[in-house]
Amino acid sequence: MLEPVKFSTYHGGSREEGLLDFSASLNPYPPEWLDEMFERSKEISDRYPYYEKLEEGLAELIGEPLTLTAGITEALYLIGILALRGRRVIIPRHTYGEYERVARIFGAEVVKAPNEPEMLAELVERNSVAFFCNPNNPDGRFYRVRELRPLLDAVEDRKALLILDEAFIDFVKGAKSPEGENLVKLRTFTKSYGLPGIRVGYVIGFEEAFKSVRMPWSIGSLGYAFLEFLIEDGFEHLKKTMPLIWSEKERMEKALNIKSDANFFIKNVGDARETVERLKERGILVRDCTSFGLPQYVRFSVRKREENERLIEAFKELEVEF
């Protein structure tokens, strides 16, 4: 008899129409070619999407071999197939919940530790797997390569594997990513292009292994069209919009006395669920961080200036102290 796995998969994003959504941490500026992309998607929706040539084009643009996936979520399940069964898996305590969910689905031994590279490094054993989100979700902390060094060295010395989730790295000013043989890096366009519905991401590292277990046609016509336009655009959209987000993030940091390396913040409000409901009454949605093990905290993203002003005023009305 099949039994369901009981685990939350809610990751933010408005489920109620009419709310200004700060719960999903996305680029608030859509690409200029969005309408053309949808038209292209309709043109090619009557065929199977063989995207190997686009994969080569994206690898050339990025400058590294890669494996296209249907977002980071598919990549995590491919990791489960390739590396998690019966393994010791080390996961930070307050981070993205899908790591633990996938590890348990594939029968791994889950070990939790504080979200610090040094402490995680102490738990790394031969053939174990460690997950690390950088910048971390939900607190937005980004660890530079020198700060990651204890974990990188432990993984290399003990023949382990490090899964580095860099879903939000495009939002970090001046970010650099580490290199290493026992390292898998997960990237996505969901966040930086503000299009979670397209389900397109990629994996750097162990390309042959990932391609051997990847589901055929996992990226549909919409994702295919997106990749066509992205490659032609050459990341110009990010070059235009990231400075706008960074500028607005700095303004919010000063206005609310908060800090983050990414495009989102967390705040201790005492009772997250109550605060979420009171903000919804004002037409605003923020993320309850209970699923991260932080029931006192809410998470909210950086949006456009006039939208951020509404959030700042709402916090003042609720007398939230910053």
C-alpha positions in Angstrom: 0.0 0.0 0.0 1.3 3.4 -0.9 1.5 6.0 1.8 1.9 9.8 1.2 5.0 11.6 2.4 3.8 14.3 4.8 5.8 17.4 4.2 4.9 21.0 3.2 5.7 22.2 -0.3 4.5 25.7 0.0 7.2 28.1 -1.0 5.5 31.5 -1.1 3.7 33.3 -3.8 0.2 34.7 -3.6 -2.7 32.2 -3.5 -5.2 35.0 -3.2 -5.9 37.5 -5.9 -5.6 41.2 -5.3 -2.7 41.0 -2.8 0.6 42.8 -3.3 3.0 39.8 -3.1 6.2 40.2 -1.1 6.2 36.5 -0.1 8.0 35.3 -3.3 11.5 36.7 -3.8 11.5 37.5 -7.5 12.8 40.2 -9.8 9.8 42.6 -10.0 10.8 43.8 -13.5 9.7 41.4 -16.4 11.8 41.1 -19.5 10.8 43.4 -22.4 10.5 40.4 -24.7 7.9 38.6 -22.5 5.0 38.9 -24.9 7.1 37.7 -27.8 8.2 34.8 -25.7 4.6 33.7 -25.1 3.8 34.0 -28.8 6.9 31.8 -29.7 5.8 29.3 -27.1 2.4 28.9 -28.8 4.2 28.4 -32.2 6.2 25.5 -30.9 3.8 23.8 -28.5 2.8 21.2 -31.1 6.2 19.5 -31.0 8.5 17.7 -28.5 11.0 20.2 -27.1 14.5 18.8 -27.9 16.6 21.5 -26.2 20.2 20.1 -26.5 21.2 22.9 -28.9 19.9 25.5 -26.4 21.8 23.7 -23.7 25.0 24.2 -25.7 24.1 27.8 -26.3 23.5 28.5 -22.6 26.8 26.7 -21.7 28.6 28.9 -24.1 27.0 32.1 -22.7 27.8 31.1 -19.1 31.2 29.8 -19.9 30.8 26.3 -18.2 29.4 22.9 -19.2 26.0 22.5 -17.6 22.8 20.4 -17.5 19.5 22.0 -18.1 16.7 21.0 -15.7 13.1 22.0 -15.0 14.2 24.4 -12.2 16.2 23.5 -9.1 13.4 21.2 -8.0 14.0 18.7 -10.8 17.8 18.9 -10.1 17.2 18.0 -6.4 15.3 14.9 -7.4 18.0 13.9 -9.8 20.5 14.3 -7.0 18.3 12.0 -5.0 18.5 9.3 -7.7 22.3 9.7 -8.1 23.6 10.3 -4.6 21.2 10.2 -1.7 20.0 6.6 -1.2 21.3 5.3 2.1 23.8 8.3 2.5 24.4 10.5 5.5 23.0 14.0 4.4 24.0 17.1 6.3 21.5 20.0 6.1 21.5 23.4 7.9 18.7 23.9 10.4 17.0 27.0 8.9 17.1 26.7 5.2 15.1 25.7 2.1 12.9 22.7 3.1 13.1 20.7 -0.1 16.6 19.4 0.8 15.2 17.5 3.7 12.1 16.4 1.9 14.1 14.9 -1.0 16.6 13.3 1.3 13.9 11.6 3.3 12.1 10.5 0.2 15.2 8.7 -0.9 15.9 7.1 2.5 18.9 9.2 3.5 20.0 9.7 7.1 19.4 13.4 7.8 21.7 15.3 10.1 20.9 18.9 11.0 23.5 21.5 12.0 23.7 25.3 12.4 24.0 27.2 9.2 27.7 27.8 9.5 30.3 26.3 7.2 32.7 25.4 10.0 30.0 23.5 12.0 28.7 21.7 8.9 32.3 20.7 8.0 32.7 18.9 11.3 29.9 16.5 10.4 31.1 15.7 6.9 32.1 12.0 6.6 33.4 9.9 3.7 30.7 9.6 1.0 28.3 11.9 2.8 26.4 14.7 1.1 26.1 18.3 2.4 23.5 20.9 1.2 24.2 24.6 1.5 22.1 27.4 0.2 24.1 30.5 -0.8 22.7 33.1 -0.3 20.7 31.3 2.3 16.9 31.2 2.2 15.3 32.7 4.3 17.8 35.0 5.9 19.6 36.2 2.8 23.1 35.7 4.2 25.8 35.2 1.5 29.0 33.4 2.3 32.1 34.4 0.4 34.5 31.8 -0.9 36.9 32.3 2.0 34.0 31.7 4.4 33.0 28.5 2.7 36.6 27.2 2.7 36.2 24.9 5.8 33.3 23.1 4.2 34.9 23.0 0.7 38.1 21.5 2.2 36.2 18.9 4.3 34.2 17.7 1.3 37.4 17.4 -0.8 39.5 15.7 1.9 36.8 13.2 2.9 35.6 12.4 -0.6 32.1 13.7 0.1 29.8 15.8 -2.1 28.6 19.4 -1.6 25.4 20.6 -3.2 25.6 24.4 -3.4 22.2 26.0 -4.1 22.8 29.3 -5.7 19.2 30.2 -6.7 19.6 33.8 -5.5 23.2 34.4 -6.4 22.3 36.8 -9.3 20.9 39.2 -6.6 24.2 39.4 -4.7 26.4 42.3 -5.8 29.9 41.2 -6.7 29.2 37.5 -5.9 31.8 34.9 -6.8 31.1 31.2 -6.8 33.7 28.5 -5.6 35.2 25.8 -7.7 35.8 22.2 -6.8 35.7 18.6 -8.1 33.3 17.3 -5.4 30.9 20.2 -5.9 27.5 20.5 -7.6 26.0 24.0 -8.2 22.3 24.6 -8.7 21.1 27.7 -10.5 17.7 28.9 -11.7 16.1 31.6 -13.7 12.9 31.5 -11.7 14.1 34.2 -9.3 16.2 36.5 -11.4 13.7 36.8 -14.3 10.6 36.8 -12.0 9.1 33.8 -13.9 8.6 30.9 -11.5 6.1 29.3 -13.9 8.6 28.6 -16.6 10.6 26.0 -14.6 14.0 26.4 -16.1 17.3 26.0 -14.3 20.7 24.3 -14.7 23.3 22.2 -12.8 27.0 22.8 -13.0 29.1 19.7 -12.3 28.8 16.0 -13.1 27.1 16.7 -16.4 27.2 13.1 -17.8 25.6 11.7 -14.6 22.8 14.3 -14.5 22.0 13.8 -18.2 21.9 10.1 -17.8 18.9 10.3 -15.4 17.2 13.5 -16.5 13.6 13.1 -17.6 13.1 13.6 -21.4 11.3 16.8 -22.4 11.2 18.0 -18.8 11.3 21.6 -20.1 8.1 22.4 -22.2 7.5 24.8 -25.0 7.4 27.8 -22.7 10.8 27.0 -21.1 12.2 26.4 -24.6 11.0 29.8 -25.8 12.4 31.4 -22.7 15.8 29.9 -23.3 15.8 31.1 -26.9 15.1 34.7 -25.9 17.5 34.6 -22.9 20.4 33.4 -25.0 19.7 36.1 -27.6 19.4 38.7 -24.8 22.8 37.6 -23.3 21.7 38.6 -19.8 21.1 42.2 -20.7 17.9 42.1 -18.8 19.8 41.3 -15.6 22.4 44.0 -16.3 19.5 46.6 -16.5 17.4 45.4 -13.5 19.8 44.3 -10.9 21.1 47.8 -10.2 17.5 48.9 -9.7 16.9 46.2 -7.2 20.2 46.8 -5.3 19.4 50.5 -5.1 16.0 49.8 -3.6 17.3 47.1 -1.3 19.8 49.7 0.2 17.0 52.2 0.7 14.9 49.5 2.5 17.8 48.6 4.7 18.1 52.2 5.8 14.4 52.8 6.2 13.8 49.6 8.2 17.2 49.0 9.9 17.6 45.6 8.4 20.3 43.8 6.4 20.5 41.1 3.7 22.9 40.1 0.9 20.0 38.9 -1.3 16.8 40.5 -2.5 14.7 39.6 0.6 14.8 40.1 4.3 13.5 38.4 7.4 12.2 40.1 10.5 11.3 38.9 14.0 7.7 40.0 14.5 6.9 37.8 17.5 4.0 36.0 15.9 4.5 35.4 12.2 1.0 34.1 11.5 -0.7 37.0 13.2 1.5 39.5 11.3 0.8 37.8 8.0 -3.0 38.0 8.6 -2.8 41.7 9.7 -0.8 42.6 6.6 -3.2 40.7 4.3 -6.0 43.0 5.7 -3.9 45.8 4.2 -3.6 44.1 0.9 0.0 42.8 1.4 1.3 39.3 1.5 4.6 38.3 3.3 6.0 34.9 4.0 5.4 33.1 7.3 8.8 31.5 8.1 7.3 28.7 10.3 8.2 26.1 7.7 11.8 27.2 8.0 11.6 26.5 11.8 11.3 30.2 12.5 7.7 30.9 13.6 8.5 34.3 15.0 9.8 35.6 11.6 8.3 36.8 8.3 10.2 37.1 5.1 9.6 39.8 2.5 11.2 40.6 -0.8 12.4 43.8 -2.6 9.9 45.1 -5.1 9.5 48.4 -6.9 9.8 51.6 -5.0 6.1 52.5 -4.7 5.3 48.9 -3.7 8.0 48.9 -1.1 6.6 52.2 0.3 3.3 50.4 0.9 5.0 47.7 2.9 7.1 50.2 5.0 3.9 52.1 5.8 2.1 49.0 6.7 4.8 47.9 9.1 4.6 51.4 10.7 0.8 51.0 11.1 1.3 47.7 12.8 3.9 49.3 15.0 6.5 46.7 14.1 9.8 47.7 15.6 12.9 47.8 13.4 
